[in-house]
Amino acid sequence: MEDKDFGKKEEEEEIEEHKQEPSGVSEGKEIALQRETTCLNCGVVFDQEKVFCPQCGLKAGGAEYLPTNTFISPVERAARGVGILPLISLLLGILGPFFLGIGWILAIVLGMMSLSTIKKRGGFPRDRKMAMGGVILGFVWPLIIGSVVLIFFYRSVSQRRISRNEASAISDLKNIALTERFAKSGFFFDRDNDGKSEYVDLASLAKVSFRYFDSRLSSGEKNGYLFRIDRATEESFSAVAIPLTYGITGRRTFFIDQSGILRGGDIRGKGSEEGEQRLSKISPQSVFNEFDNEIAGDLLQKAKQEAKKRNFDRARKILEEIRNNYYLSSASKEVNSVIGDITAYMAGDEAKKRSQKAKMLINEGKYSEALVLLRATEKDYPGTFLMSEIKAEIEKAEKRLAERKEKEAKELFSQGQAFEVEGKYEEALKNYERINQEFKSTSYFKKTIPLLGSVRKKIEERKAEALFAQLNGLKPEKDWAEILRIVSLLKTGYAGTDLVKGRQSILAALQSRSKGQDYKNKGLEELKKQDYQAAQQDLENALRADSSLREELKIPLQVCYLKLGDKYFQEKNYEKAVSDYENYLKLNPAKVALESDKYNEAYYQLGKLAYDKGNLEKAKESLLKARYAFPKRAEIYYLLGSILARQKDYVGALGYLNIALKLERNNQKFLYKRGLVWLAVAEQLEGEVSGLLEKKDKSLKRGRSFVDTVAAMINEAEVKSIQLELQARPRILAGKKELTPQQIKGRLLASSEREKHLAKMRAETAKLESNLRQNESRQVEIIAKLRGAYESMDRGRNDLERSAIQKSGDSDYRELINLLRRKEQLFSQGKNKLELGLNQENKFVEERAFSALQSALRAFKGGKSLSRAAKETRTIYDSLFMSQLESNLREGRELLKKADAIDLRVDKYLTTKAVQ
């Protein structure tokens, strides 16, 4: 009893605890739990409707299997959330078709699943936002892809239409030119009746009935282009084809004239004849070169026709045109014979003989031979007096021959139709072809003409259909060889059939894919054999034939490029190595297996080789790329400096050589090269100094000439001042207390004259001051370049002497150092002399002379004596500087000339190989 009471008590306590616990299960979850039961043996939860436990197999609810003790049910597990499904949906929505091509579909599906789970079980707001984002992005991607495809399709169709219209316009414009040439040479039009043939407009060309002229062109419009003839005279013509709607029916404008040169270009559908003549040539050859032989043949036939019509004048003109303008054609060889035939028309004897022989053949029943003879007579001698008799005989022979052939043709025609009904198209074709060849004069000849084409077409269509049936059972991945054979046969043997014409795109696609498969398989086989060169070529050909193989062949091509690049690198063929390495990197490998140092080393070695071959630009480009990979490699900067030195960019060369010497301070080779560059800079400045010294400007006065000019001005002013002073202060005459009117007038005139002369002096003084400043500027420039040249020479010598350890045994080096020292000594002496002379000339001569002139100007203005200024100029003449400056300038120039005469041959040393 106690046990039972204790058991009941425990059950009541458990029920009470459950009532006190907060319910975390939703209403739907509670219903689901009520339908489940727990196995009393193993504790597995399963559906109440099942009879046996799915784990241990005991019967559910059997009282005999109840445990003896009270069973404690497990704590209910919390419902599972949505997890990372919203995040995956959002990521797939962003990637879209870039994830296996179906990322957007997966984004929609996972997003909808996430939203459904959140609705049922609950979830975080961020999960709902991510799921909604994935669904929205998934629906956006199809719209984007569809828009891109639609735009691409429209542009593709528009471009094909434009290309087709432009090709048609080119062809039609050529045909217009050919027809104009034929009409002009055939004397079809002579509107002014001056005996000279003329070029004509499109409407008139339609009347010529030339085989190349399309009658639709007479309206001026065809296939989206406007055709017109802007000029048509006896000497020339010009025809143009302009798009009717620019950018839609065509882009380029085309132009042709009597030369036959076709021109074309995009001038936006506008332009005058002058603008059209400046269009670029589409072909340098005249279109007439290809067709002149054919045109000449047609003209010859035209001449013969005119001769038959007894229009001998026109026939003669056409024949002369052939002889003069088509002398290289085969028709020109027949001109003389045709002229002879025309003459022979008047010969009656030959016609009579032929007529008699023809009669004999007719009597013998040889109608064909007789007709040949009679027709030849009729053709060769149209003016013979026997023509009526000949024609009668021809009619007689033709009639009998026609009756015989009509009967035979009828039999053949009936047999052919019977064969055609039976589906024996080959036998029917033989009968029709025989009628077409042997029975042209019968009524059945015209009947067989359409039948020949239809029967041939039926035969070809039947064969083409059989070949297409074979193609339907083949796949490019397996049967590419057979597909290529059949496609080639269809394109060459059955190109005119409707079946092939309608399936050109299918054939092209099959052929391209099959070629791609052929090249791919060859390339992969060669890759297995490790023939990387052949494999690379075939795999590249496969991609060109079928671009859809790009992803499939990406890894094999990466292997080829990398292996070949390494091979060429080992062989020191760095140009090919760099090319293959670049191709490898362009394929964007998932994991780059190329060693960056090897890649950059190849660029470095390629730069060295290009430098040795004299290809400076290529060498510089390669070395600049290698510089970023090896910023501490001094040899690269040395090579770049050597390249710029050879290109005479000495400032840039010094920059790179300075970097190289910072990295390797006492490198003898670098010092030697920089020393040579410094010498090149010195020679450049030396040449500029020589140019400045040799430059002569007659408008500028210098040195003694400057002083002479100043002295002349002062002397003139002094004389003028004395004259004006006497005129301004006349003596009072005896017996007079004041000046006379004439003396007063003279005083006034003296004052006016003084002002005029003063203005003149000021103007000349201003000129001399400008002269003086130009002299100063020139002096500063010369001295600066002299010092720069000397400093560069000194630096160059210093670098060369520092490199003496390496070059001490080199005879060329010793010669260069000796010459440099001698040149530097002479240049230093000349520089010092020239600087001294220039300073004396400017500071102690020109400046003092100008100061004296200013003093004279002030004295003249105040009406004072100019003797002090004149004395100052004489002092300049007598000074030691005047005698020394000319000597210093002369000696300085001579010393600099001697220094310049010493040729250090710096260019020779700079152009030697940098890699030693």
Secondary structure, 3 states (H helix, E strand, C coil): CHHHHHHHHHHHHHHHHHHHCCCCCCHHHHHHHHCEEECCCCCCEEECCCCECCCCCCECCCHHHCCCCCCCCCCCCCCCCCCCHHHHHHHHHHHHHHCCCCHHHHHHHHHHHHHHHHHHHCCCHHHHHHHHHHHHHHHHHHHHHHHHHHHHHHHHHHHHHHHHHHHHHHHHHHHHHHHHHHHHHCCCCCCCCCCCCCCCCHHHHCCCCCCCCCHHHHHCEECCEEEEEEEECCCCEEEEEEECCECCCECCEEEEECCCCCEEECCCCCCCHHHHHCCCECCCCCCHHHHHHHHHHHHHHHHHHHHHCCCHHHHHHHHHHHHHHCCCCCHHHHHHHHHHHHHHCCCHHHHHHHHHHHHHHHHCCCHHHHHHHHHHHHHHCCCCCCHHHHHHHHHHHHHHHHHHHHHHHHHHHHHHHHHHHCCCHHHHHHHHHHHHHHCCCCHHHHHHHHHHHHHHHHHHHHHHHHHHHHHHCCCHHHHHHHHHHHHHHHHHHCCCCHHHHHCHHHHHHHHHHHHHHHHHHHHHHHHHCCCHHHHHHHHHHHHHHCHHHHHHHHHHHHHHHHHHHHHHHHCCCHHHHHHHHHHHHHCCCCCCCCCHHHHHHHHHHHHHHHHHCCCHHHHHHHHHHHHHHCCCCHHHHHHHHHHHHHCCCHHHHHHHHHHHHHHCCCCHHHHHHHHHHHHHHHHHHHHHHHHHHHCCCCCCCCCHHHHHHHHHHHHHHHHHHHHHHHHHCCCCCCCCCCCCHHHHHHHHHHHHHHHHHHHHHHHHHHHHHHHHHHHHHHHHHHHHHHHHHHHHHHHHHHHHHHCHHHHCCCHHHHHHHHHHHHHHHHHHHHHHHHHHHHHHHHHHHHHHHHHHHHHHHHHHHHCCCCHHHHHHHHHHHHCHHHHHHHHHHHHHHHHHHHHHHCCCCHHHHHCCCCCC
